[in-house]
Amino acid sequence: MDLGLNFPAKLEPFLLMAKSLKGAAAAKLIQDATSAPGVFVFSELLELPNIQELAKSEQHEKFLSLLQLFSYKTYQDYIEHKDQLPPLNEAQTIKLKHLSIVSLASERRILPYSDLLKALDMPTIRELEDLIIDAIYLDILRGKLDQKEQQLEVEYTMGRDLEPGKLEEVLAALQNWAETTTNVLNTLDEKINQIASSTAAAKKAEQEHEKALQANLKEVFDKQKEKSLGGGTMSRKGMHMGYGDKDPMHMDVDEPPEGLKNKNRKASQEAQPKTRKRNRF
């Protein structure tokens, strides 16, 4: 998310006036620009030739240093070089502290209250939180106040002007970031390819295992079927062996011997009841 897109437009009126001002008038313009609401970038003003000429005046040189302070330095730099700079009014003090938060946020995303209280010379946490909330409303940064953990969690910040000589450092940092990103992407590609290969190998192994399992099941089924059919044949063969070649349902019964046949016939006759002969008159 780009913050502070309208900040250059806020500086435009001061750029138009600065082109025709020199000396004390140019110094006064710097005081007005650094105090004006919504003006947080100053590089274009700082680069103007008549503003750079203030460095040649011992009387006005400190105003050029003041403009440099608001362009790319912090409130701590002001405290360290306070004797060499013009005194700050309330609007300038608050603005410089806002810009200092942006600089601190460019170094780390989590800013403990203890560090901010020290860097911004704030007496209480309540005043610090009010300062941060104002910065959020001014579109200087995006973040969240974590009162439980006593810290500011920064999401986005506006960009500040670069100090002379810092451009090369930024370019080197971007180059390192690009190389690191490339290495990370290459590593991710290798991991993705490894995972894809492992997945394909696992799928192939699973298919081969399923194929072997189905073949084993078919072999077992065929053996059981063959064994069952073989047992039925043996049973029928046993029946044929018991009764010979004839069908057991149509066996021939041998006739008994002649003597036994007559004896049986006589016994049968004797077993029949005798009939009494009636007298005839």
Secondary structure, DSSP 4 states (H G I P E B T S, - for coil): ----TTHHHHHHHHHHHHTT--HHHHHHHHHHHHHSTT----HHHHT-HHHHGGGG-TTTHHHHHHHHHHHH--HHHHHHTGGGSPPP-HHHHHHHHHHHHHHHHTT-SEEEHHHHHHHHT-S-HHHHHHHHHHHHHTTSEEEEEETTTTEEEEEEEPPPPPPTTHHHHHHHHHHHHHHHHHHHHHHHHHHHHHHHHHHHHHHHHHHHHHHHHHHHHHHHHHHHHHHHHHHHHHHHHHHHHHHTTS-GGGPPPPPPPHHHHHHHHHHHHHHSPPPPPPP--
